[in-house]
Amino acid sequence: MGNYTLDEVIKRWTRGDMTTEQTVGQTLLIVQDIARRVGTLEKMWEEGRNSRKTGKDESEE
């Protein structure tokens, strides 16, 4: 079973196409992906904030 969007998971679960266990597993994969993406954004934001504080652009380093 591949990764689904949250809307797809909900639709499949309400139709009975996925077991509760499959639904929980897919939901955890979605949460894991969101956590990874948020971490990436936080890192980019912090790097941008640090470069503004020092007046340097990352391309100058």
Residue pairs with C-beta under 8 A, 6 or more apart in sequence:
1 22
1 26
3 26
3 29
3 30
3 33
4 12
4 26
4 30
5 30
6 27
6 30
9 18
9 23
9 26
9 27
9 30
12 18
12 23
13 20
13 23
18 26
47 58
51 57
51 58
